[in-house]
């Protein structure tokens, strides 16, 4: 008996647009449209793509202690997060592993707005309620709000036709905006490496807003296939693939996301689960770390492929891999023993019994083009 898949508020629209649907994080989601993954990817890089990311979890925290409470669960500066800004964060466990990654925005009036991953949203909600539910109100918006992402160099021009004030926003700014008369939240961020926005919209208004954006000549609907190749070229992690509860922020090369004030020598050092483990790794180093990998031939190298050195000794595993349409070549990320993790190190992936030459590469593979003003 197959499980019943959940549907986003745009499900009927995806079918109308000819999407090929696949199960993803418990939802029936569009993996591609008739345009095809390659063209969808390139269209997003050249103009603007519209993504349905309504499967992700939206949560509000209310109360005068909300920021301090959330800081007890993440290695990030929430207390000093300015009103109208958002920040990338991670829930950690007692071993310093990553339970999920998320975005946190400060709405003002003692209210924080969180977006968490679809596959983790129920456990994240339980985690918040268990650990800080006594200190602030934890409000799930799973049934109330949809989430759209408009990504690409034409995104600002397109969205400004509906709300001129979004044009002046910069990367990681967040604000309440009226779109087609509805109360929306808009952040200037996304998961493609391109300039763009993520738009939280009431469920009843999601389809009308999606249709209005798709009516713009620069906009095409984009599925999960191109979303994955876009984020991979941008060197961005996918939870459950490039990090998990067994992986620390240090191993995942996400040290930049641990706020200075929360580090071992910071004014509010530690205070998050696994802090001592993370600080020990910062001090002493880690045995393995996430790196970029460029296959030296056309063969795509996929998740799970073993990585060996020139003596055929195992040194790591690929965590994400595929073809990078903008780069015009395969790209991958993997966890590699630290002594082999230096840029330009030559290694091999084992693909169907054959060795494919790899080079350890800096990331992102394609330059990020966030709008910083």
C-alpha positions as CSV (number, residue, x, y, z in Angstrom):
1,X,0.0,0.0,0.0
2,X,1.6,3.3,-1.1
3,X,1.4,6.2,1.3
4,X,-1.0,9.0,0.5
5,X,1.1,11.9,-0.7
6,X,0.3,15.4,0.5
7,X,-0.4,18.1,-2.1
8,X,0.6,21.8,-2.1
9,X,-2.0,24.5,-2.8
10,X,-0.5,24.7,-6.4
11,X,-0.9,20.9,-7.2
12,X,-3.7,21.4,-9.7
13,X,-1.7,24.2,-11.4
14,X,1.3,21.9,-11.7
15,X,-0.9,19.3,-13.5
16,X,-2.4,21.9,-15.7
17,X,1.1,23.1,-16.7
18,X,2.1,19.5,-17.7
19,X,4.5,18.8,-14.8
20,X,5.9,15.4,-14.2
21,X,5.2,14.7,-10.6
22,X,7.3,12.7,-8.1
23,X,7.1,11.9,-4.4
24,X,9.4,14.3,-2.4
25,X,9.4,14.7,1.4
26,X,5.9,13.2,1.6
27,X,4.5,15.5,-1.1
28,X,3.5,15.0,-4.7
29,X,5.9,17.6,-6.3
30,X,6.8,18.7,-9.8
31,X,10.3,17.4,-10.8
32,X,10.1,19.1,-14.2
33,X,7.7,20.8,-16.7
34,X,7.6,20.3,-20.5
35,X,10.5,22.7,-20.9
36,X,12.8,20.1,-19.3
37,X,15.3,20.3,-16.5
38,X,18.2,21.6,-18.6
39,X,16.2,24.5,-20.1
40,X,14.5,25.3,-16.8
41,X,17.9,25.6,-15.2
42,X,19.3,27.9,-17.8
43,X,16.1,30.0,-17.9
44,X,16.5,30.6,-14.2
45,X,20.1,31.7,-14.6
46,X,19.1,34.0,-17.6
47,X,15.6,35.3,-16.7
48,X,13.4,34.2,-13.8
49,X,12.0,30.9,-12.6
50,X,9.0,30.3,-10.3
51,X,9.4,27.4,-7.8
52,X,6.6,26.0,-5.6
53,X,8.3,25.4,-2.2
54,X,5.1,25.2,-0.2
55,X,6.1,21.8,1.2
56,X,8.5,23.6,3.5
57,X,7.5,24.4,7.0
58,X,6.7,28.0,8.1
59,X,6.6,28.6,11.8
60,X,6.2,31.8,13.9
61,X,7.7,32.3,17.4
62,X,6.0,35.0,19.5
63,X,7.0,36.5,22.9
64,X,9.6,38.8,24.6
65,X,11.9,35.8,25.2
66,X,11.6,34.2,21.7
67,X,15.0,35.4,20.4
68,X,16.9,34.2,23.5
69,X,14.9,31.0,23.6
70,X,15.7,30.2,20.0
71,X,19.4,31.0,20.6
72,X,19.4,28.0,23.0
73,X,18.8,25.7,20.0
74,X,21.0,27.3,17.3
75,X,24.7,28.5,17.1
76,X,23.5,31.8,15.6
77,X,23.1,35.4,16.8
78,X,19.3,35.8,17.1
79,X,19.3,38.5,19.8
80,X,21.0,41.0,17.6
81,X,19.2,40.1,14.3
82,X,17.8,43.4,13.1
83,X,14.1,43.8,12.4
84,X,13.6,43.2,8.7
85,X,16.5,40.8,8.3
86,X,16.9,37.1,8.1
87,X,19.7,34.7,8.9
88,X,20.7,31.1,8.1
89,X,20.7,28.9,11.1
90,X,21.0,25.2,12.1
91,X,19.4,23.1,14.9
92,X,22.2,21.1,16.5
93,X,22.0,18.0,18.7
94,X,24.1,17.2,21.9
95,X,26.8,15.7,19.7
96,X,27.1,18.8,17.6
97,X,25.3,17.1,14.6
98,X,22.8,19.1,12.5
99,X,19.1,18.3,13.0
100,X,18.0,20.6,10.3
101,X,19.0,23.9,8.7
102,X,16.6,26.8,8.5
103,X,16.0,30.5,7.9
104,X,15.1,32.8,10.7
105,X,13.7,36.3,10.2
106,X,12.9,39.1,12.7
107,X,9.4,40.5,12.0
108,X,9.6,42.9,14.9
109,X,7.1,43.0,17.8
110,X,8.8,40.1,19.5
111,X,8.0,37.8,16.5
112,X,10.4,35.5,14.6
113,X,9.5,33.8,11.4
114,X,11.2,30.4,10.6
115,X,11.3,28.4,7.4
116,X,12.4,24.8,7.9
117,X,12.9,21.8,5.6
118,X,9.8,19.8,4.5
119,X,11.1,16.4,5.6
120,X,12.0,17.7,9.0
121,X,9.2,20.1,9.7
122,X,7.1,18.0,12.1
123,X,10.2,17.0,14.1
124,X,11.4,20.6,14.1
125,X,8.0,21.8,15.4
126,X,8.1,19.1,18.2
127,X,11.7,20.1,19.0
128,X,10.8,23.8,19.3
129,X,7.7,23.0,21.4
130,X,9.6,20.6,23.7
131,X,12.6,22.8,24.4
132,X,11.2,26.4,24.2
133,X,7.4,26.0,24.1
134,X,7.3,27.2,27.7
135,X,9.3,30.4,26.9
136,X,7.5,31.6,23.8
137,X,4.5,30.7,21.6
138,X,5.3,28.3,18.8
139,X,2.8,28.7,16.0
140,X,2.9,26.3,13.0
141,X,1.7,27.9,9.7
142,X,1.8,24.6,7.7
143,X,-1.9,24.8,6.7
144,X,-2.1,28.6,6.5
145,X,0.6,29.7,4.2
146,X,2.2,28.6,0.9
147,X,5.7,29.5,-0.2
148,X,6.9,30.5,-3.7
149,X,10.4,31.3,-4.8
150,X,11.0,33.7,-7.7
151,X,14.7,33.4,-8.7
152,X,16.9,34.8,-11.4
153,X,18.2,38.1,-12.8
154,X,14.8,39.3,-13.9
155,X,13.1,38.5,-10.5
156,X,13.4,42.0,-9.1
157,X,11.9,43.6,-12.2
158,X,9.0,41.1,-12.3
159,X,8.1,41.3,-8.6
160,X,8.4,45.1,-8.5
161,X,5.6,45.2,-11.0
162,X,3.3,44.0,-8.2
163,X,5.1,45.7,-5.3
164,X,7.6,48.4,-6.3
165,X,9.1,48.5,-2.8
166,X,10.8,45.0,-3.2
167,X,13.3,46.5,-5.7
168,X,15.1,48.4,-3.0
169,X,15.5,45.3,-0.7
170,X,18.9,43.7,-0.5
171,X,20.1,40.2,0.1
172,X,18.6,38.7,3.3
173,X,16.2,41.5,3.9
174,X,12.7,40.5,4.9
175,X,9.5,42.5,5.0
176,X,5.7,42.3,5.0
177,X,4.4,43.2,1.5
178,X,0.9,43.4,-0.1
179,X,0.8,41.3,-3.3
180,X,-2.5,41.3,-5.2
181,X,-4.1,42.7,-2.0
182,X,-2.9,39.9,0.2
183,X,-0.6,40.0,3.2
184,X,2.6,38.4,2.2
185,X,6.1,38.1,3.6
186,X,9.0,38.6,1.1
187,X,12.7,37.8,1.6
188,X,15.4,38.7,-0.9
189,X,17.1,35.3,-0.9
190,X,16.8,31.8,-2.3
191,X,18.4,28.5,-3.1
192,X,19.8,29.0,-6.6
193,X,22.8,31.4,-6.2
194,X,20.8,34.0,-8.1
195,X,19.2,37.2,-7.0
196,X,15.5,36.5,-6.2
197,X,12.8,36.3,-3.6
198,X,11.0,33.9,-1.4
199,X,7.3,34.8,-0.9
200,X,5.1,33.5,1.9
201,X,1.5,33.9,0.8
202,X,-1.8,32.8,2.4
203,X,-2.9,29.4,1.0
204,X,-6.1,30.7,-0.5
205,X,-4.2,33.3,-2.6
206,X,-1.2,31.1,-3.7
207,X,-2.6,30.0,-7.0
208,X,-3.7,33.5,-8.1
209,X,-0.2,34.9,-7.2
210,X,1.5,32.0,-9.1
211,X,-0.6,32.6,-12.2
212,X,0.0,36.3,-12.1
213,X,3.8,35.8,-11.9
214,X,3.7,33.1,-14.6
215,X,1.9,35.6,-16.9
216,X,5.0,37.7,-17.0
217,X,7.1,37.0,-20.1
218,X,10.3,36.4,-18.2
219,X,8.9,33.8,-15.9
220,X,8.8,30.0,-16.4
221,X,7.7,27.3,-13.9
222,X,10.7,25.4,-12.5
223,X,10.7,21.9,-10.9
224,X,12.7,20.1,-8.4
225,X,15.2,18.8,-11.0
226,X,16.5,22.2,-11.9
227,X,16.2,23.4,-8.3
228,X,18.7,20.7,-7.4
229,X,21.2,21.4,-10.2
230,X,21.0,25.2,-9.5
231,X,21.7,24.8,-5.7
232,X,24.5,22.3,-6.5
233,X,26.3,24.7,-8.9
234,X,25.9,27.3,-6.1
235,X,27.6,25.0,-3.6
236,X,24.5,24.9,-1.3
237,X,23.7,22.0,1.0
238,X,20.6,19.9,0.9
239,X,19.6,18.5,4.3
240,X,19.6,14.7,4.4
241,X,22.2,14.6,1.7
242,X,25.1,17.0,2.4
243,X,24.5,17.1,6.1
244,X,22.6,15.3,8.7
245,X,22.4,14.5,12.5
246,X,25.8,12.7,12.2
247,X,27.5,15.8,10.6
248,X,28.7,18.8,12.4
249,X,28.7,22.4,11.0
250,X,32.6,22.2,11.0
251,X,32.6,19.0,9.0
252,X,29.9,20.4,6.6
253,X,32.2,23.5,6.0
254,X,29.5,25.7,7.5
255,X,31.7,27.4,10.1
256,X,30.7,30.8,8.5
257,X,27.2,30.2,9.8
258,X,28.2,30.0,13.4
259,X,28.0,33.7,14.5
260,X,31.1,35.2,16.0
261,X,29.3,36.1,19.2
262,X,28.3,32.5,19.8
263,X,31.8,31.0,19.1
264,X,34.2,29.9,21.9
265,X,35.7,33.3,22.3
266,X,32.4,35.2,21.7
267,X,30.4,37.4,24.2
268,X,27.6,34.7,24.3
269,X,29.8,31.7,23.7
270,X,28.0,28.4,23.4
271,X,24.7,27.8,25.0
272,X,23.5,25.7,22.1
273,X,23.3,21.9,22.0
274,X,26.7,20.3,21.2
275,X,28.6,23.5,21.6
276,X,31.6,21.9,23.4
277,X,31.8,19.3,20.6
278,X,31.7,21.9,17.9
279,X,34.3,24.1,19.7
280,X,36.6,21.1,20.1
281,X,36.4,20.4,16.4
282,X,37.1,24.1,15.6
283,X,40.2,23.9,17.9
284,X,41.5,20.4,16.9
285,X,40.2,20.0,13.4
286,X,38.0,17.3,11.9
287,X,38.8,14.0,10.3
288,X,36.6,14.7,7.2
289,X,35.0,17.7,5.6
290,X,32.6,18.7,2.8
291,X,34.4,19.8,-0.3
292,X,33.6,20.7,-3.9
293,X,34.5,18.1,-6.6
294,X,35.0,18.6,-10.3
295,X,34.9,15.4,-12.4
296,X,37.6,15.6,-15.0
297,X,35.5,13.8,-17.7
298,X,31.9,14.0,-18.8
299,X,30.6,11.1,-16.6
300,X,28.3,12.5,-13.9
301,X,29.3,11.4,-10.4
302,X,26.3,10.7,-8.2
303,X,25.5,10.7,-4.5
304,X,26.9,7.6,-2.7
305,X,29.8,7.0,-5.1
306,X,33.0,6.0,-3.2
307,X,36.0,8.3,-3.5
308,X,39.6,6.8,-3.6
309,X,43.1,8.2,-3.8
310,X,45.7,7.3,-6.4
311,X,46.5,4.1,-4.4
312,X,42.8,3.1,-4.5
313,X,42.5,3.7,-0.8
314,X,39.0,4.9,0.2
315,X,39.1,8.6,1.3
316,X,35.4,9.6,1.1
317,X,32.0,9.6,-0.4
318,X,30.0,11.8,-2.8
319,X,27.0,13.4,-1.0
320,X,25.5,15.3,-4.1
321,X,26.4,15.1,-7.7
322,X,25.0,15.7,-11.2
323,X,25.4,17.8,-14.3
324,X,25.9,21.5,-14.0
325,X,24.2,23.1,-17.1
326,X,25.6,26.6,-16.5
327,X,29.1,25.2,-16.1
328,X,28.6,22.8,-18.9
329,X,30.2,20.0,-16.9
330,X,29.5,17.6,-14.1
331,X,29.8,18.8,-10.5
332,X,29.7,17.1,-7.1
333,X,30.2,17.6,-3.4
334,X,31.6,15.0,-1.0
335,X,33.0,14.3,2.4
336,X,36.7,13.7,2.2
337,X,39.4,12.7,4.7
338,X,40.9,16.1,5.8
339,X,44.4,15.2,4.6
340,X,43.0,14.9,1.0
341,X,40.7,18.0,1.2
342,X,43.1,20.7,-0.1
343,X,42.0,22.5,-3.3
344,X,43.3,20.8,-6.5
345,X,43.9,17.4,-4.9
346,X,43.5,14.7,-7.5
347,X,41.2,11.9,-6.5
348,X,38.9,9.3,-8.2
349,X,35.2,8.5,-7.9
350,X,34.2,4.9,-8.4
351,X,31.3,4.8,-10.9
352,X,29.9,1.4,-11.8
353,X,33.3,-0.2,-11.1
354,X,35.2,2.4,-13.1
355,X,37.4,5.2,-11.8
356,X,36.5,8.8,-12.8
357,X,39.2,11.4,-12.1
358,X,38.2,14.2,-9.7
359,X,39.7,17.4,-8.6
360,X,38.9,19.0,-5.2
361,X,37.5,22.4,-6.1
362,X,36.5,25.6,-4.4
363,X,32.8,26.4,-4.2
364,X,30.5,27.8,-5.5
365,X,31.1,26.3,-8.9
366,X,29.1,29.1,-10.5
367,X,29.4,32.7,-9.1
368,X,26.6,33.7,-6.8
369,X,24.8,36.8,-7.8
370,X,22.9,37.9,-4.7
371,X,21.8,41.6,-4.7
372,X,23.7,43.4,-1.9
373,X,22.9,46.9,-3.0
